[in-house]
Amino acid sequence: MTPLVSVVMPVYNGETYVASAVDSILRQTLSDLELIVIDDGSTDSTSSMLRTISRRDKRVRIVTNARNYGIPISLNTGIEAARGRFLARQDADDVSHPERLARQVESLDGSKLAALGTAVRYFRSEIKSATWRVTGYKEEIKAVSVKYGNVLTHGSLMFETRLLREYRYSEGFAGAEDFDLLTRMEEAGLRLGMLCVPLYAYRIPVVNRRGFEYYLASLRVQRRFAAYRFQGVTCRRPCEAVFRLADSCYRMSYTVESRPVRILLKVAACGLYPPTLVPYIKRAVDVSIRRWREQETRDAATTAR
């Protein structure tokens, strides 16, 4: 029997949290689903845990990669395996509210949206979905744009499967594969939306050096825009000044979460950077913008000749 919703969840060495992520999907009020878990070459106990779960619940399908291919390839594998009309994402360390899929299907079905995310709760340790209250929120869908940064949490997204098979994930943007996908959809004139109810819980990761690689990937996505506005300056060559800044910080082994450009100073204010680094970041941004303006002036003068 063909399920209504296919949930795709890649995992690599996720023994710590994968059970809670899977459980949050299997406990959905919408039971007409399949959970496709792509084991991306795990070397811990993830594989055995998944086999045990799949024997208990036949809705769980396991696809095992021969080696660690990364998230974009694993997601495309899951898309091809999906049988449902709708395809939802789920990360292996996050948790979905029991009503998430039912509410998203109800909102997405018959709409003109290409992708629908939800509002998100953030947590660091554990969250109990059974006591996770979502009453009191205005049940509305807000139109969103990713032109100036990704405002949709990847794990909360739902699409129609046929549309996702058409666009697929780009393998060259690991870590920002969702941003790339949504950007291409918006550039094609498709609409994106957010259900303004917190139906997805995002686990705040431990910040590490690899986070900057993901951060730089999101900047490469933004390069595709003809103009990118940063602190009131429209750059003809998008993000170049801030890209150089981020690359310099990366070379100095500083770290940042995988987020678009506008959050660079915000994470510093939250203490993810040493406080003493904050003024240097601001100074570097100011210098980069000044140099960018000077370069734009030189380019304009050259063009006038």
KEKOLNU-391192 format. One record per residue: residue number from 1; x, y, z of N, C-alpha, C, O in turn. Coordinates in steps of 0.2 Angstrom, whole numbers, always signed. Layout:
nr  n.px  n.py  n.pz  ca.px  ca.py  ca.pz  c.px  c.py  c.pz  o.px  o.py  o.pz
NUM  X  Y  Z  X  Y  Z  X  Y  Z  X  Y  Z
...
***
This chain:
nr  n.px  n.py  n.pz  ca.px  ca.py  ca.pz  c.px  c.py  c.pz  o.px  o.py  o.pz
1  +4  -6  +0  +0  +0  +0  +4  +6  +0  +9  +7  +4
2  +3  +11  -4  +7  +17  -5  +5  +22  +1  -1  +24  +2
3  +10  +24  +4  +9  +29  +10  +8  +36  +7  +10  +38  +2
4  +5  +40  +11  +3  +47  +10  +10  +51  +10  +11  +55  +6
5  +14  +50  +15  +20  +54  +17  +26  +49  +17  +26  +44  +21
6  +31  +51  +14  +38  +48  +15  +42  +53  +19  +43  +59  +17
7  +45  +51  +24  +49  +55  +28  +57  +52  +27  +58  +46  +28
8  +61  +57  +25  +68  +55  +23  +73  +57  +28  +73  +63  +30
9  +77  +53  +31  +81  +55  +36  +88  +52  +35  +89  +46  +36
10  +93  +55  +33  +100  +53  +33  +103  +53  +40  +102  +57  +44
11  +107  +48  +41  +111  +48  +47  +118  +45  +47  +119  +40  +43
12  +123  +48  +50  +129  +45  +50  +132  +45  +57  +132  +51  +60
13  +133  +39  +60  +136  +39  +67  +131  +43  +72  +133  +47  +76
14  +125  +41  +72  +120  +45  +76  +117  +41  +81  +111  +42  +83
15  +121  +36  +84  +118  +32  +89  +115  +36  +95  +111  +33  +99
16  +118  +42  +97  +116  +45  +103  +108  +48  +102  +105  +48  +107
17  +106  +50  +96  +100  +53  +96  +95  +50  +91  +89  +52  +91
18  +97  +46  +87  +93  +43  +81  +87  +40  +84  +82  +41  +80
19  +87  +37  +89  +81  +33  +92  +76  +38  +93  +70  +37  +92
20  +77  +44  +96  +72  +49  +98  +69  +52  +92  +63  +53  +92
21  +74  +53  +87  +71  +56  +81  +66  +51  +77  +61  +53  +75
22  +68  +45  +77  +64  +40  +73  +57  +39  +77  +52  +39  +74
23  +58  +39  +84  +52  +38  +88  +47  +44  +87  +41  +43  +87
24  +50  +50  +86  +45  +56  +85  +41  +55  +79  +36  +58  +78
25  +44  +52  +74  +40  +51  +67  +35  +45  +68  +30  +46  +65
26  +37  +40  +71  +33  +34  +72  +27  +36  +76  +22  +32  +76
27  +27  +41  +80  +22  +43  +85  +17  +48  +82  +13  +51  +86
28  +18  +50  +75  +14  +55  +72  +7  +53  +72  +5  +47  +72
29  +2  +58  +73  -5  +57  +73  -7  +55  +66  -12  +51  +65
30  -3  +57  +61  -4  +54  +54  +0  +48  +53  +6  +48  +53
31  -3  +42  +53  +0  +36  +53  +2  +33  +46  +6  +28  +45
32  -1  +36  +41  +0  +34  +34  +6  +36  +31  +6  +41  +27
33  +12  +33  +34  +18  +36  +32  +23  +30  +31  +22  +25  +33
34  +29  +32  +28  +35  +28  +28  +41  +32  +30  +41  +38  +28
35  +45  +29  +34  +51  +32  +36  +57  +29  +33  +59  +23  +34
36  +60  +33  +28  +66  +30  +25  +72  +33  +28  +74  +39  +28
37  +76  +29  +31  +82  +31  +34  +88  +29  +30  +89  +23  +29
38  +92  +33  +28  +98  +32  +24  +104  +32  +29  +107  +37  +31
39  +107  +26  +30  +113  +25  +34  +119  +26  +30  +121  +22  +26
40  +122  +32  +31  +127  +34  +27  +134  +32  +29  +138  +36  +31
41  +135  +25  +29  +141  +22  +31  +143  +23  +38  +149  +24  +40
42  +138  +22  +43  +140  +23  +50  +144  +18  +53  +144  +12  +50
43  +149  +19  +57  +153  +15  +60  +152  +13  +67  +156  +9  +71
44  +147  +16  +70  +145  +15  +77  +139  +10  +77  +139  +6  +73
45  +135  +11  +83  +130  +6  +83  +123  +8  +80  +118  +5  +81
46  +124  +13  +76  +118  +16  +72  +114  +10  +68  +108  +10  +68
47  +118  +7  +64  +115  +2  +60  +111  -4  +64  +106  -5  +62
48  +114  -6  +69  +111  -11  +73  +104  -9  +76  +99  -12  +77
49  +105  -2  +79  +99  +1  +82  +93  +1  +76  +87  +0  +78
50  +95  +3  +70  +90  +4  +65  +87  -2  +63  +81  -3  +62
51  +91  -8  +63  +88  -14  +61  +83  -17  +67  +78  -19  +65
52  +85  -15  +73  +80  -17  +78  +74  -13  +78  +68  -16  +79
53  +74  -7  +76  +68  -3  +76  +64  -5  +70  +58  -6  +70
54  +67  -7  +64  +63  -9  +58  +60  -15  +59  +55  -17  +56
55  +62  -20  +63  +59  -26  +64  +53  -25  +68  +48  -29  +68
56  +53  -20  +73  +47  -18  +77  +41  -15  +73  +35  -15  +74
57  +43  -10  +68  +39  -6  +64  +40  -7  +57  +46  -4  +55
58  +36  -10  +53  +37  -11  +46  +37  -4  +42  +39  -4  +36
59  +35  +1  +45  +35  +7  +41  +42  +10  +40  +43  +15  +36
60  +47  +7  +44  +54  +10  +43  +57  +6  +38  +58  +0  +38
61  +60  +10  +33  +64  +6  +28  +71  +9  +28  +72  +15  +29
62  +76  +5  +28  +83  +6  +29  +87  +6  +22  +86  +0  +19
63  +90  +11  +20  +94  +11  +14  +102  +12  +17  +103  +17  +20
64  +106  +7  +15  +113  +8  +18  +118  +10  +12  +118  +6  +7
65  +121  +15  +13  +126  +17  +9  +133  +13  +10  +134  +11  +15
66  +136  +12  +4  +143  +8  +5  +148  +11  +9  +152  +8  +12
67  +148  +18  +8  +152  +22  +12  +149  +29  +14  +143  +30  +12
68  +153  +33  +17  +150  +40  +19  +150  +44  +13  +155  +47  +12
69  +144  +45  +10  +143  +49  +4  +142  +56  +5  +143  +61  +1
70  +139  +58  +11  +137  +65  +13  +129  +65  +12  +126  +61  +9
71  +127  +71  +15  +120  +72  +15  +116  +73  +8  +111  +70  +7
72  +119  +77  +4  +115  +78  -3  +114  +72  -6  +109  +70  -9
73  +119  +67  -7  +119  +61  -11  +114  +57  -7  +110  +53  -10
74  +114  +56  +0  +110  +52  +4  +102  +54  +3  +98  +50  +2
75  +101  +61  +3  +95  +64  +2  +92  +62  -5  +86  +60  -6
76  +96  +62  -10  +94  +61  -17  +92  +53  -17  +87  +51  -21
77  +96  +49  -14  +94  +42  -13  +87  +41  -10  +83  +37  -12
78  +86  +45  -5  +80  +44  -1  +74  +46  -6  +68  +44  -6
79  +75  +52  -10  +70  +54  -14  +68  +49  -19  +62  +48  -21
80  +73  +46  -22  +71  +40  -27  +68  +35  -24  +64  +31  -27
81  +69  +33  -18  +66  +27  -14  +59  +29  -12  +55  +25  -10
82  +57  +36  -11  +51  +38  -8  +45  +36  -13  +45  +36  -19
83  +39  +33  -9  +33  +31  -13  +27  +36  -11  +22  +35  -14
84  +28  +40  -6  +23  +44  -4  +21  +50  -9  +26  +52  -13
85  +15  +53  -9  +14  +59  -12  +18  +65  -10  +20  +69  -14
86  +18  +65  -3  +22  +71  +0  +29  +68  +3  +29  +62  +5
87  +34  +72  +3  +40  +70  +6  +42  +75  +11  +43  +81  +10
88  +43  +73  +17  +45  +77  +23  +53  +75  +25  +55  +70  +24
89  +56  +80  +27  +63  +79  +30  +63  +79  +37  +58  +81  +41
90  +68  +75  +40  +69  +75  +47  +76  +73  +48  +79  +69  +45
91  +79  +77  +53  +86  +76  +54  +87  +71  +60  +82  +70  +64
92  +92  +68  +60  +93  +62  +65  +94  +64  +72  +95  +59  +76
93  +95  +70  +73  +96  +72  +80  +91  +77  +82  +91  +80  +88
94  +86  +78  +78  +80  +83  +80  +74  +79  +82  +74  +73  +81
95  +68  +82  +84  +62  +79  +86  +56  +83  +82  +56  +89  +82
96  +51  +79  +80  +45  +82  +77  +40  +81  +82  +39  +76  +85
97  +35  +86  +82  +29  +86  +86  +25  +81  +83  +24  +80  +77
98  +21  +77  +87  +16  +72  +85  +11  +74  +80  +9  +70  +75
99  +10  +81  +80  +5  +83  +75  +8  +86  +69  +5  +89  +64
100  +15  +86  +68  +18  +90  +63  +16  +88  +56  +14  +92  +52
101  +16  +81  +54  +15  +79  +47  +8  +80  +46  +6  +82  +40
102  +3  +79  +50  -4  +80  +49  -6  +87  +47  -9  +89  +42
103  -3  +92  +51  -4  +99  +50  -1  +101  +43  -4  +105  +40
104  +5  +99  +42  +8  +101  +36  +5  +98  +30  +4  +102  +25
105  +3  +92  +30  -1  +89  +24  -8  +93  +23  -9  +95  +17
106  -11  +95  +28  -17  +99  +28  -16  +106  +25  -20  +108  +21
107  -10  +109  +27  -9  +115  +24  -6  +115  +17  -7  +120  +13
108  -2  +110  +15  +1  +110  +9  -3  +107  +3  -3  +109  -2
109  -8  +103  +5  -12  +100  +0  -17  +105  -3  -21  +109  +1
110  -17  +106  -9  -21  +111  -13  -18  +118  -13  -21  +122  -16
111  -13  +119  -9  -10  +126  -10  -5  +126  -16  -4  +122  -19
112  -3  +132  -17  +2  +134  -22  +9  +134  -20  +13  +137  -23
113  +11  +131  -14  +17  +131  -11  +22  +126  -14  +19  +120  -15
114  +28  +127  -15  +33  +122  -17  +36  +118  -11  +37  +113  -11
115  +36  +122  -6  +39  +120  +0  +36  +123  +6  +34  +129  +6
116  +35  +119  +12  +32  +122  +18  +36  +119  +24  +37  +113  +25
117  +39  +124  +27  +42  +123  +34  +38  +125  +40  +32  +127  +39
118  +40  +124  +46  +36  +126  +51  +41  +130  +56  +47  +131  +55
119  +38  +133  +61  +41  +137  +66  +45  +132  +70  +43  +126  +70
120  +50  +134  +73  +55  +129  +76  +56  +131  +84  +57  +136  +86
121  +57  +125  +88  +59  +126  +95  +66  +124  +95  +68  +120  +91
122  +70  +127  +99  +78  +125  +100  +79  +122  +106  +76  +125  +111
123  +83  +117  +107  +85  +114  +113  +92  +111  +113  +94  +110  +107
124  +95  +110  +118  +101  +107  +119  +102  +100  +121  +106  +96  +119
125  +97  +98  +126  +98  +91  +129  +92  +87  +126  +93  +83  +121
126  +87  +87  +130  +81  +83  +128  +75  +87  +128  +74  +92  +131
127  +70  +85  +124  +63  +88  +124  +58  +83  +123  +59  +78  +119
128  +53  +83  +127  +47  +78  +127  +42  +81  +123  +38  +85  +125
129  +41  +77  +117  +35  +79  +113  +29  +78  +116  +24  +82  +114
130  +28  +74  +121  +21  +73  +124  +19  +79  +127  +13  +80  +128
131  +23  +83  +130  +21  +88  +134  +23  +95  +130  +23  +100  +133
132  +24  +94  +124  +26  +100  +120  +20  +103  +117  +17  +101  +113
133  +18  +109  +120  +12  +112  +119  +13  +117  +113  +17  +121  +112
134  +8  +116  +108  +8  +120  +102  +1  +124  +102  -1  +127  +97
135  -3  +125  +107  -9  +128  +107  -7  +136  +109  -2  +138  +111
136  -12  +140  +106  -11  +147  +107  -8  +151  +102  -7  +157  +102
137  -5  +147  +97  -2  +150  +91  -7  +151  +85  -12  +147  +84
138  -6  +157  +82  -11  +158  +76  -9  +153  +70  -3  +153  +68
139  -14  +150  +68  -13  +145  +63  -13  +148  +56  -18  +149  +53
140  -7  +150  +54  -7  +154  +48  -1  +152  +44  +4  +150  +47
141  -1  +153  +38  +5  +151  +33  +8  +158  +31  +5  +162  +28
142  +14  +159  +33  +18  +165  +31  +22  +164  +24  +26  +159  +24
143  +21  +168  +19  +25  +168  +14  +32  +170  +15  +33  +175  +19
144  +37  +166  +13  +44  +168  +15  +49  +168  +8  +47  +165  +3
145  +54  +171  +9  +59  +172  +4  +66  +170  +6  +68  +172  +12
146  +70  +167  +2  +77  +165  +4  +82  +169  +1  +88  +168  +0
147  +80  +175  -2  +84  +179  -6  +90  +182  -2  +95  +182  -5
148  +89  +183  +4  +94  +186  +8  +96  +182  +14  +100  +184  +19
149  +95  +175  +14  +97  +171  +19  +91  +165  +20  +85  +167  +18
150  +93  +160  +22  +89  +154  +23  +85  +155  +29  +88  +154  +35
151  +78  +156  +29  +74  +157  +35  +70  +151  +37  +66  +151  +42
152  +71  +145  +33  +67  +139  +34  +72  +134  +37  +77  +132  +34
153  +70  +130  +42  +74  +125  +45  +73  +119  +40  +68  +116  +39
154  +79  +116  +38  +79  +110  +33  +75  +104  +36  +70  +102  +32
155  +76  +102  +42  +72  +96  +44  +65  +97  +45  +61  +92  +46
156  +62  +103  +45  +55  +105  +46  +51  +105  +39  +45  +106  +39
157  +55  +104  +33  +52  +105  +27  +48  +99  +24  +49  +94  +26
158  +43  +101  +21  +39  +96  +17  +38  +98  +10  +36  +104  +9
159  +38  +94  +5  +37  +95  -2  +32  +90  -5  +30  +85  -2
160  +30  +91  -11  +27  +86  -15  +33  +82  -18  +38  +85  -21
161  +33  +76  -18  +38  +71  -20  +40  +73  -27  +46  +73  -29
162  +35  +73  -31  +36  +74  -39  +40  +81  -40  +45  +81  -44
163  +39  +86  -36  +43  +92  -37  +50  +91  -35  +54  +94  -38
164  +51  +88  -29  +58  +87  -27  +62  +82  -31  +68  +83  -32
165  +59  +78  -35  +62  +74  -39  +64  +78  -45  +69  +76  -49
166  +61  +83  -47  +63  +87  -52  +69  +92  -51  +73  +93  -55
167  +69  +94  -45  +74  +99  -43  +80  +95  -39  +86  +97  -40
168  +79  +91  -35  +84  +87  -32  +89  +91  -28  +89  +97  -28
169  +94  +88  -24  +99  +92  -21  +105  +92  -25  +107  +87  -28
170  +109  +98  -24  +115  +98  -28  +121  +96  -23  +121  +98  -18
171  +125  +91  -26  +130  +88  -22  +136  +93  -21  +140  +91  -16
172  +136  +98  -24  +142  +103  -23  +141  +108  -17  +145  +112  -16
173  +135  +107  -14  +134  +112  -8  +132  +109  -2  +127  +110  +2
174  +136  +104  +0  +135  +100  +6  +135  +105  +12  +140  +109  +13
175  +130  +104  +16  +130  +109  +22  +125  +114  +21  +122  +117  +25
176  +124  +116  +14  +119  +121  +12  +115  +119  +7  +112  +123  +3
177  +114  +112  +6  +110  +109  +1  +103  +111  +1  +100  +112  -4
178  +100  +113  +7  +93  +115  +8  +93  +122  +5  +88  +124  +1
179  +98  +127  +7  +98  +133  +4  +98  +134  -3  +95  +138  -6
180  +103  +130  -6  +103  +129  -13  +97  +127  -16  +95  +130  -21
181  +94  +122  -14  +87  +119  -17  +82  +125  -16  +79  +126  -21
182  +81  +128  -11  +76  +133  -10  +77  +139  -14  +72  +142  -17
183  +83  +141  -15  +85  +146  -19  +83  +145  -27  +81  +149  -30
184  +85  +139  -29  +83  +137  -36  +76  +137  -37  +73  +139  -42
185  +72  +135  -32  +65  +135  -32  +62  +142  -33  +58  +143  -37
186  +65  +146  -29  +62  +153  -29  +64  +157  -35  +60  +161  -38
187  +70  +155  -38  +72  +158  -44  +68  +156  -50  +67  +160  -55
188  +65  +150  -49  +60  +148  -54  +53  +150  -54  +49  +148  -57
189  +52  +154  -49  +46  +157  -48  +41  +153  -43  +35  +155  -42
190  +44  +148  -40  +40  +144  -35  +39  +148  -28  +44  +152  -26
191  +34  +146  -25  +32  +150  -18  +34  +145  -12  +34  +139  -13
192  +37  +149  -7  +39  +145  -1  +35  +148  +5  +33  +154  +5
193  +34  +143  +10  +30  +146  +15  +32  +143  +22  +35  +138  +22
194  +30  +146  +27  +31  +143  +34  +24  +143  +38  +21  +148  +38
195  +23  +137  +41  +17  +136  +45  +19  +139  +52  +24  +136  +55
196  +16  +144  +55  +18  +148  +60  +17  +145  +67  +14  +148  +72
197  +18  +138  +67  +17  +134  +74  +23  +130  +75  +26  +127  +70
198  +26  +130  +81  +32  +127  +82  +31  +119  +82  +30  +116  +87
199  +32  +116  +76  +31  +109  +76  +37  +105  +75  +37  +98  +74
200  +43  +108  +75  +49  +105  +75  +54  +107  +80  +54  +113  +81
201  +58  +103  +83  +63  +105  +88  +70  +103  +85  +71  +98  +83
202  +74  +109  +85  +80  +108  +82  +85  +108  +88  +86  +112  +92
203  +89  +103  +88  +95  +102  +93  +101  +107  +91  +104  +106  +86
204  +102  +111  +96  +108  +116  +94  +114  +111  +95  +116  +109  +100
205  +118  +111  +89  +124  +107  +89  +130  +110  +93  +130  +116  +94
206  +135  +106  +94  +141  +108  +97  +145  +112  +91  +146  +109  +86
207  +147  +118  +92  +150  +122  +87  +157  +119  +86  +161  +118  +91
208  +159  +118  +80  +166  +115  +78  +168  +118  +72  +165  +122  +69
209  +175  +116  +70  +178  +119  +64  +174  +118  +58  +174  +122  +53
210  +171  +112  +58  +168  +110  +52  +162  +115  +50  +160  +115  +44
211  +159  +118  +55  +154  +122  +54  +155  +128  +49  +151  +130  +46
212  +161  +130  +49  +163  +136  +45  +163  +133  +37  +162  +137  +33
213  +165  +127  +36  +164  +124  +30  +157  +124  +27  +156  +126  +21
214  +152  +123  +32  +145  +123  +30  +143  +131  +29  +139  +132  +24
215  +146  +135  +33  +144  +142  +32  +147  +145  +26  +143  +149  +23
216  +153  +143  +24  +155  +145  +17  +151  +143  +11  +150  +146  +6
217  +149  +137  +12  +144  +134  +7  +138  +138  +6  +136  +139  +0
218  +135  +140  +11  +129  +145  +11  +131  +151  +7  +127  +154  +4
219  +137  +154  +8  +139  +160  +5  +140  +159  -3  +138  +163  -7
220  +142  +153  -5  +143  +151  -12  +136  +151  -15  +135  +153  -21
221  +131  +149  -11  +124  +149  -14  +122  +156  -15  +119  +157  -21
222  +123  +160  -11  +121  +167  -12  +125  +171  -17  +122  +176  -20
223  +130  +168  -19  +134  +171  -25  +130  +171  -31  +131  +175  -36
224  +125  +167  -32  +121  +166  -38  +116  +172  -39  +114  +174  -44
225  +115  +176  -34  +110  +182  -34  +114  +188  -38  +120  +189  -37
226  +110  +191  -42  +113  +197  -46  +115  +202  -41  +120  +206  -43
227  +112  +203  -36  +114  +208  -31  +112  +206  -24  +107  +203  -23
228  +117  +207  -19  +116  +205  -12  +117  +211  -8  +122  +214  -8
229  +112  +212  -4  +112  +218  +1  +114  +217  +8  +111  +212  +11
230  +120  +219  +9  +123  +218  +16  +124  +225  +19  +128  +229  +17
231  +121  +226  +25  +122  +232  +29  +121  +238  +24  +125  +243  +25
232  +116  +238  +20  +114  +244  +16  +118  +245  +10  +117  +250  +6
233  +123  +240  +8  +127  +241  +3  +125  +235  -2  +126  +229  -1
234  +123  +237  -8  +122  +232  -14  +128  +231  -17  +131  +235  -21
235  +130  +224  -17  +136  +222  -20  +134  +219  -27  +130  +214  -28
236  +138  +221  -32  +137  +218  -39  +139  +211  -39  +136  +207  -43
237  +145  +210  -35  +147  +203  -35  +145  +201  -28  +149  +202  -23
238  +140  +197  -27  +137  +195  -20  +142  +192  -15  +146  +188  -17
239  +142  +195  -9  +145  +192  -3  +152  +192  -3  +155  +189  +1
240  +156  +195  -8  +163  +194  -9  +167  +197  -2  +171  +193  +0
241  +165  +202  +0  +168  +205  +6  +167  +201  +12  +172  +200  +15
242  +161  +199  +13  +160  +195  +19  +163  +188  +18  +165  +184  +23
243  +163  +185  +12  +166  +179  +11  +173  +179  +12  +176  +174  +15
244  +177  +184  +11  +184  +185  +12  +185  +185  +20  +189  +182  +23
245  +180  +188  +23  +180  +189  +31  +179  +182  +34  +183  +180  +38
246  +174  +178  +32  +173  +172  +34  +179  +167  +33  +181  +163  +37
247  +182  +168  +27  +187  +163  +25  +193  +165  +30  +197  +160  +32
248  +194  +171  +31  +200  +173  +36  +199  +170  +43  +204  +168  +46
249  +193  +171  +45  +191  +168  +52  +192  +160  +52  +195  +158  +57
250  +190  +157  +47  +191  +150  +46  +199  +148  +46  +201  +143  +50
251  +203  +152  +43  +210  +150  +43  +213  +151  +50  +218  +148  +51
252  +210  +156  +54  +212  +157  +60  +210  +152  +65  +211  +153  +71
253  +206  +147  +63  +203  +142  +67  +197  +144  +71  +196  +141  +76
254  +194  +150  +70  +188  +152  +74  +182  +148  +71  +183  +146  +65
255  +177  +147  +75  +171  +143  +73  +165  +147  +73  +164  +152  +76
256  +160  +145  +69  +154  +148  +69  +148  +142  +66  +150  +138  +63
257  +142  +143  +68  +137  +138  +66  +136  +139  +59  +137  +145  +56
258  +133  +134  +56  +131  +135  +49  +125  +139  +48  +119  +137  +49
259  +126  +145  +47  +120  +150  +46  +122  +155  +41  +128  +156  +39
260  +117  +159  +38  +119  +164  +33  +123  +170  +36  +124  +170  +42
261  +125  +174  +31  +129  +180  +33  +127  +184  +39  +131  +186  +43
262  +120  +186  +39  +118  +191  +43  +118  +188  +51  +118  +193  +55
263  +120  +182  +52  +120  +180  +59  +127  +180  +61  +129  +178  +67
264  +132  +182  +57  +139  +181  +59  +140  +185  +66  +143  +183  +70
265  +138  +192  +66  +139  +196  +72  +134  +193  +78  +136  +194  +84
266  +128  +190  +76  +124  +188  +81  +127  +182  +85  +126  +182  +91
267  +130  +178  +82  +133  +172  +86  +139  +175  +90  +140  +172  +95
268  +142  +180  +88  +147  +183  +92  +144  +186  +98  +147  +185  +104
269  +139  +189  +98  +135  +192  +103  +133  +186  +108  +132  +188  +114
270  +131  +180  +106  +129  +175  +110  +134  +171  +113  +133  +167  +117
271  +141  +173  +112  +146  +170  +115  +149  +164  +112  +154  +161  +115
272  +147  +163  +106  +151  +157  +102  +158  +159  +100  +162  +155  +99
273  +159  +166  +99  +165  +169  +98  +168  +171  +105  +164  +173  +109
274  +174  +171  +106  +177  +175  +112  +175  +182  +112  +175  +185  +106
275  +172  +185  +117  +170  +192  +117  +175  +197  +114  +174  +202  +111
276  +182  +195  +115  +187  +200  +113  +187  +200  +106  +190  +205  +103
277  +184  +195  +102  +185  +195  +95  +180  +199  +92  +180  +201  +86
278  +174  +201  +95  +169  +204  +92  +171  +211  +89  +169  +212  +83
279  +174  +215  +92  +176  +222  +89  +180  +221  +83  +180  +225  +78
280  +185  +215  +83  +189  +214  +77  +184  +212  +71  +186  +213  +65
281  +179  +208  +73  +175  +206  +67  +171  +212  +64  +171  +213  +58
282  +169  +216  +69  +165  +222  +66  +170  +227  +62  +168  +230  +57
283  +176  +227  +65  +181  +232  +61  +182  +228  +54  +183  +232  +49
284  +183  +222  +54  +184  +219  +48  +179  +219  +43  +180  +220  +37
285  +173  +219  +45  +167  +220  +41  +167  +227  +38  +166  +228  +32
286  +168  +232  +42  +168  +239  +40  +174  +240  +35  +173  +244  +30
287  +180  +237  +36  +185  +238  +31  +183  +235  +25  +185  +238  +19
288  +180  +229  +25  +178  +225  +19  +173  +229  +15  +173  +230  +9
289  +168  +232  +18  +163  +236  +15  +166  +243  +12  +165  +245  +6
290  +171  +246  +15  +174  +252  +13  +178  +250  +6  +178  +253  +1
291  +182  +244  +7  +186  +242  +1  +181  +240  -5  +183  +242  -11
292  +175  +238  -3  +170  +236  -8  +168  +242  -12  +167  +242  -18
293  +166  +247  -8  +164  +253  -11  +169  +256  -16  +168  +259  -21
294  +176  +256  -13  +181  +259  -17  +182  +255  -24  +183  +258  -29
295  +181  +248  -23  +181  +244  -29  +176  +246  -34  +177  +246  -40
296  +170  +247  -31  +164  +248  -36  +165  +255  -39  +163  +256  -45
297  +168  +260  -36  +169  +266  -39  +174  +265  -44  +173  +268  -50
298  +179  +261  -43  +184  +260  -49  +181  +257  -55  +183  +258  -60
299  +177  +252  -53  +174  +248  -59  +169  +253  -63  +169  +252  -69
300  +166  +257  -59  +161  +262  -63  +165  +267  -67  +163  +268  -73
301  +171  +269  -64  +175  +274  -68  +178  +270  -74  +178  +273  -80
302  +180  +264  -74  +183  +260  -79  +177  +259  -85  +178  +260  -91
303  +171  +258  -82  +166  +257  -87  +164  +263  -91  +162  +263  -97
304  +164  +269  -87  +163  +275  -91  +167  +277  -96  +165  +280  -101
305  +173  +274  -96  +178  +276  -101  +177  +272  -107  +180  +273  -112
***
